[in-house]
Amino acid sequence: MINVIRADILGYCMGVRRAVEMAENCLENNVKTQGSVFSFGPLIHNKTALKTLALKGLSVLDSENIDSLKHNDTVIIRAHGIPPKIRHKIETTGAKIVDATCPRVLSSQKRASNFAKKGFTIILAGDKNHGEVAGIAGCAESFGAKCIVVENVMDAKKIPQCNDKAILLSQTTISHKEYDDIARILQKRMEHFQVFDTICPATSERQKSLEKLAKKVEGIIVIGGKNSANTQRLFLASQKYCDDNAYECKISCHIETPDEIPENFFQLKSIGITAGASTPDNIIDEVEEILIGKSC
């Protein structure tokens, strides 16, 4: 029988769980309003969860079809948040807005806005294509501030030395090491520079929990959407531990659904499972049940 050990911290983060619960409530109340319920962009980065919500009536809205909204429709702003100009455009349609922006993301948006008003350049460390980064950048740009997104150390090195007043904020799911490396480079390039730690504590706690797990098991399964940034970072970390002789784990994989579990994992004696911040509890439970059930 396989000994399956869960990471101490895994699955839905506070912001995602809150957004999903708010969406569920909107869908239940939608029976009374007879309007449609949308999320601006995919509510979470998990295909299985999105399919479940779609069956209940949740549709995805993008910037190109905002004008089709009706007065009795509801638009949920996902945990990543949205730029102010997009919010304003939705408001002009008369549709109801349910704001599920993660409080931590909202704090970053407010900080970007406040420093933009003071004439600071806003530098964001994170994925240029991520909704959270777009929302924070939009807040800065709405006050005419210059906003620069750096994805990695190489991007940071391309920023020329200058005397501009600038602050550094991060995507909430970036790793502390990535962020610290970027900050260290920029501090040498900018004379008036402030760094704010806007990383969600759950991100570092999830990484620490994974490292602890890697010392106990032969293999690690990372569960979560293939387009989930924080899940991808967990998988990259698990691969690093597998290549380090200081850790017990030797193989790892990244799956979205239980049927993707590689066959060679069923030959192991011990498996650790962790999951990204957009992974529903039921998928984690199913993976554990299959691992235990097949080994009996």
N, C-alpha and C positions, 0 to 999 in steps of 0.2 A: 504493500500500500504506500502511495506517495504521501509524504509529509508536506502538506501545503501550509505555508506561512504568509499571512498578509502583512504588508507594510503597516506601520502604526498609523500613518496618515496617507490616505488614498481616496480617489473618487471626487465627487462634487466638492468644489470649494464653496464658501459662503455666498459669493456673488452669483455663481451659476445656479446653485440650488434656489436662491431667492428669485432669480429670473424665471426659472422653470415653474416654480409655485405660482408666481404672478400670472404667467401665461395660462396655467391650468385654471386659475380663478376667472380670468377673462373669458376663456372658452366656455366655462359653465354659465357665466352671466350673459353670454352672447345669445342664448336662447330667448332672453327677454328683449334685447335690443334689435334682433333680426339683422344685425350688421355683420360684416366680415371682420375677422381678427387676423392681423398681420404682425410679423416681427420685421424690423428694418434690418435686413441681412439675416442669415441663418442664426437662430436664437443661440445655439451652442454648436461647438465643433464636434458633433457626434451624429453620424448618419442614422443609427438605430433610434436614438432619442428623437431626432427630427421626423422620422417616419411615423413614430407613435403620435407625436403632436399633430402632424399633418392629417392623420386619420381622424383626429378630434376636431379638425377644422382650421388649424393654424397654417396660414400661407406666408410666403416670404415676399417682402416688398423691397424694391431697389429704387434708386434715385430716378430711374427712367419712367416708372409708372406711378409716381406719387400723385400726379394730376388726376388719376382715375379713382382716387379715394372719395368716399361719400361721407356725409355728415354722421351717419350712424355706425361708421366703421371704427375700429380700434387699432391703434398702432403701438406695439410694445417696443420700447427702446431696449435693446439687449444689454447685457452686463458691460460690454465693451464701450458703450456710449456712442454718440454721434456728433458730428460738427454742428455748431450753432446754425449755420445757413441751411442745413438739411432739416433741422428741427423747425425752423421758421417756415420753411416751405410746406411741411406737414401741417403746421398750425393753420396756415391760410386756407386749407381745404375744409376745415371745420371738424375733421376727424378727432376722436378722443385719443390723447397720448397717455400711455402708461409707462412711466419711466423706471426701468429696471437697471439703470446704470449702477454698477458696483460702487459703493461708497468710496472705496479707495481710488477708483478711476475718477470719480467725481471730484475728489480732493486734488488730483493731479490737474484736472481741467481748470479748476478754480485757481490753482497756483500759476498755471501757464497764463491764464487771463490776467491775473494781478500783476505779474512781472512784465507781461507784454504792455500793459498800460504805462509802466514806468520806463519803457524804452529798451528793455532787455532783449537780447537775442535768445530764443528758446532752442535748446538742443535736446533732441529726444533720442534715447538709446533703445532700439527695438526694431521690429520687422516693419519695413516700409509699407507692406501691403496689409498690415493688421488693422482691424477696425478700431481698436483702442488707440493706436498711434494716430490714425487719421482724425479721431475725435479730439484728441488733445492738441494736435497741430492746428485743427480748425479753430479751436478756442483762442490760440495765440494769434493766428492770422486774422481773426475777426477784429483784432485791435491794431492791425497793421504791422505786427511784429514779424521779424525774420525768423523762420523756423527751419532748422536743419535736422534731418533724421540720419543717425549713424547706426548701421546694423552690426558693426563689428570693429575690431581694433584697426583694420585696414582703412575703413571709412574715416575713423577718427584721425588717423595720420595724414589724411588728405586735407584736413581743415587747416588753412594757413594761420600763422601767428597774427594776432590782432589785439587792439586795445578796446574792443567792444565789451560792453557789460553783457554777461551771458550767464544762464543757469543751465544745469543738466538735470533732466528728469528721465525716468525710465518707464518702459512697458512693465506692468506689474509682474509679469511672468518671466522676465529675464533672470539669468543666474547672477548671483552676487559677484562671482569671479569675473564674468564678462563685463559687468557694469564697473567694477573696480578698475579693471584694465583700461577701459575706455576713459574713465574719469582721470586716471593717472596721466594718460597721454594729453588730454585736453587741458589739464591744469598747467602743463608746460607751454601751451600754445596761446592761452588767453590770460590777459593780465587781471581783468576783473571778472572772476569766475566763482560761481557757487554751485555746489553739488547737493542735491536732495535725494535721500533714500526713499524712493517711492515703490520699491519692490514689496509685493505682498508677502508677509511672513509665512504664509502657507506654502509659498514656492520654495523657500529655503528649508522649511520643515519637511516638505515632501522629499527634497533631495537628500537631506540628512537621514530620513527614514529609509530611503532606498540604500544608502551606503551601509547602514546598520544591517539591512536585510542581506546584502551581498556577502556579508561575512558568515552567514548561517546556511546558505542553500547552494545547491549545485547549478540551478538554472533560475532565470528570472523572466517572468512574463509581464510585459508592460501593456496595459489595456487602455485603448483610447483612439480617438479619431486620427487618421493619417494626416489631416490638415490642422491638427491641434499643436500649436507651438510648444506648450508646456509638456505635452506628452512626448513630442519628438526630443525635447531636451532630457527627459527622463530616460528615454531609450539610449540616447548617446552616452549618458552617464553610465548606464548599465553595461554597455559595450566596453567602456573604459575599465570598469571593475573586472570584467571577464578577462581582460588582457593583463591584469595585474596579479601577480602571484600572491600578493598579500590578502587576496579575497578568495573565498571558497567557490564562488560562482564561476562557471566556465562557459556557459552559453546563455544568450538572451534573445528575446524576440519581441516584436511589436505587433499586436493584433487589435482588430476592431471588434470582432465577434468571436464567440467560443469556437465556432467551426473552423477558425483559422489556426488553432493550436497545432504546432508542428508535431508530427508523429514521434520524433525522437525525444520529445519532452516526457512522453509516457514511460520512457525507460529509466528516468531519473528517480532517485530516492527522495530528494527534497527539492521543492520548487517554491520560489517566492513570487508573490503577485503584487504589483502596484498598479496604479491607474491615474490617468490625467484628470485635471480639474473639471472636464466636461463628460466624464464617464459615469453613467447611471449606476446606481447600486445593484439593480437586477442583473446587469451584464457581468459585474464582478462576481456576484453570487453564482451565476450560471457557469462561469469559467472554473470556479472552485469546485462546484458540484461535479462537473465533467472530469476534472483531474482526479478527484477522489473516486468517483464512480467507475471510471475505466481501469483504475489500478486495483480495484477490489477483486 
